Amino acid sequence: MCYDVKYLTQKKLNYAKRLGESVDEIKKIESDLNILTTNLSPHYHASGFMHPNLLCFIKKPEIKPMLFQWGLIPYWTKNEEQASQIQNKTINARIESIDTKPSFKSSSNKRRCIVMIDGFYEHHHQNNQKYPFYIYNKTDEPMLIGGLWDSWNTTHGYVLNTVSIITTKAQGIMKSIHNNPKLSESRMPLLINSAQINNWLSPTPIAQILKDITENNDYLNLKAHPVKPLRGKNYVGNYIEVSYPYEYPELNITGLLS
């Protein structure tokens, strides 16, 4: 799940406010964002399998915005062929196994980040059909999602920074929306609330903060609506209309979004 996200680079001040704790810090983050995203086009719909750059924040020692390519490539990757194979399998990282899987183990303790997006897309299964939904905050504030990142020295002589989005068991409306019959449980991105930012970005071992991160999130702030297909001939493309509400006459959403 969570292979499609939306983020808009023009919401720089909102992004800065979500991460900054003081006026000076907010101004610094906003300034860094202006430089970082000057030539970056808005992503109204970005698929993980296309490996776009995601807006992420790390702490070294101050909070700093970065652009990381989606799909983590571990530092120990040997060549481009292996990197391509790994990257398609590391778009998401299940929180239950990030401290044991070789691709994520080092990053889970040393290189955690926050992926900031406006919302994400997920499919709901009903009557043997799939219906895409756009999920976002009721307040329209940017979402903070837990991520892991790594740096790989490519064989072409440059450093590539990459990221995985962490997923966890679904809560709230995501329990109903993400109901893929092929999966054993519903999933959703790991949302980080404002009080958890510093802890998540700190070098604190992941095992010490997992309980707090997974049990103290405000999932009830989520809102969702159906959108037009995200694939095929009726796909709108990377335009603002892709996230607009769309009504499927045969889709029953009674009780689904409450």
N, C-alpha and C positions, 0 to 999 in steps of 0.2 A: 504494500500500500504506500501511499504518499509518494507518487512518482511525478506529480504535477503541482506546481506552486505558482503564486502570483506575487510580484513585488514591483513597486513603482519608485524609481529613483527621485522623482520630484517631491516625495514626502520626506525630505531630508530633515526638516526641523522636528517632525513627529518622531523620526527615528532617533535623533539626538536626545530628545526629551525622555524617551523610554530608557535610555542607557545612562544618561548623565545624572549626577547627584547634586551638582551645584551649577550656578549660572556660568562660571568660567569653564567648567567641564563640558557643559552642553555646547557652548560656543566653540570649544576646541574640536569636539566631535563633528559638529556641523561643518566647520572649516575643512576638516579632513575628508568629510563626505563630499563636499563640493569639488575638491581636487580629484578624489577617487572616481566620481561618477560623471565627470564633465562630458565625456563622449560615450556614455553608456545609455543605450535606448531602454525605455520601460519594457518590462516583461509582464504582460497581462496574463500570459499562460506559458509556462516553461516546463518541459518534460525532462525528467532526470536522465533519460536515456540519450538525450541530446547533449548532456554534460555542459549546461550553461554555467556561467559564473553566478554564484550566489553572494549576496551581501552578508558578511559575517563580522563578528566582533570578538577580539581576543583581548587579553589584559597583559601588557608587557612594558612597564608595570601599570601604565594607565590604559584605559579602555581605548582600543584602536580599531577602526573599521578596515576590513580587508575584502578583497574579492577572491573567493575560492571556487575552483571548478568542482561541480557536483559529481560525486563518485570518488571515494577516497582511494588513493594509491599509496600504499605503505612505503616508508623510506627504504625498505630492504628489497624492493622490486628490482629485478635484474635488467629488464629490457622493455621496449615498447610493446612487444607482443604480449608479454605477461601483464603489463600495465593495462592494456585494453581488456584482457580477460577479467582481471580483478575489478576494474572500475565499474563494469556493468553489474557486478554482484555486490557492490558496496554503496549503492545509492542510499540505502537505508541500513541502519544498524539496530538490531533488537537490544533493548537495554538489559535484558536478562543475560546476555552473553558477551557484552562489550569488553568485560575484563578477562575473558578467557580466549576469545577468538584471536588468532595471530594477527589478522588485519587491523584489529581495533585495540588490542591489549595495551600497547605502549601509549597510544593517543588518549585512552580513557583516563589515564592519570596525569599525563603531561601536556596534552594538547586538546583541551576542551574549548569549545567556542559557542557563541550564540548566533544562530541563523535568524535573520530578521526578514519577515515576509508580511504581506498584507493579508494573505489567506492561502488556502490550499484546496485542491479539488479531490473528491473521492467518489467512487461509484457505488450506487445502491442497487442491489439485485431484487427484482420483483417480476413474477410471471415469466421467468426465463429470459428476462431482458435486463440490461444494465443502464442505469440512469445517472448521469454525472451531477454532482452537487458541488457548489462553492461554499466553503466553510470559512468563517471569519469572526472577528470579535464584535460583540454587540455594540461596543463603544467606537468601533472603526479604528481603534488604535492598532499599530503594527503588532504582529505576533512575535513572541520570543520563543524559539525552539532550540532545544539542546542539540549540539552537534559535536563531532570529532573531526579534527583536521590533521593533516600530515604534509610534509615537504619531501618531494622526490627529486633527486638529481638525475635528470634525463640524460640519455646517451648523446643528446645533441648539445649538451653543455649549458642548459639553463635549469632553473629550479621551478618546479610546478607545485603549487599549493592546492590541495584538494580537500573535500569535506564530505562527510556522511551525515544525514539527518537521522537522529535517534527516534525510534518508535517504542511505544509502550502499550499496555492493554487499554482499550477504549473506555472512556468515561462519558457520562451525559448523553447527548444526542448522537455521539459517534458510535455508541453501542448499536444503535438502530441503523444508522446510515451505512456503516461499513459492515456488511453482512454477507461477504463472499462465501457461498456454500462450500467452496473448495478449501477454506481455511478453518482451523480449529477454534479460532477466536477473533473477535473484532480488534482492530489496532488503530492507533492514531499517533501523530507526532508527539514527542515529549515537550509539553509546554512548560516554560520557565516563567514564574511570576517575578515581579519586581524585587521582592524580598530575598529571592534566591540567586540573583545575578552574581553578586560577589563570591558567594560560596561555590557556585558552579564554575566560575572562571578562575578560582583559586587552585593552588596545587594540592589541595586536600585530596587524599586517596578516594577514589570513586566509591569504594565499599562503605566509607563513612558517611556519604551524603545521599546514597541511593534512596533510603527510606524517606528522608525529608523531601526529596525531589519528587518522588512518585506518589506520596500521600498528601501533599499539601498544595495542590494546584487548583486553580479556580476554573474548572472545566465548564461550569454553568454559564460562563460569559460567551459561549459560542453560539453563533447563529448560522443558519444555512438556507439555501434555496436551490432548486434544480436549475441547470443551465443547459444550453444547447450541447450537442455531442462534441466531444473533445478529439474525435478521430473521424476519418471518413469524409465523404463528399459534402456533408452538412457542417463540417468544422469551420468555424468563423475565422480561425487563425489568431495570430498574436495582436489582437485588437481589443479595445476596451469592452466591446459588446460580448466578448467571450464569457465574461463574468455576470452578465445581466440575467435576471430571473427569466425562466422559460417554463411554460406550462405544457406538460404532457397529459393529454386528456385521460389516458388509461392509467396513469400513475396515481396510486392512492397514498397520500402523505398524511392521512389522519393519524395523529398520535406520534408520527415519526420525528417531528421537530420540537417536541415538548418533553 
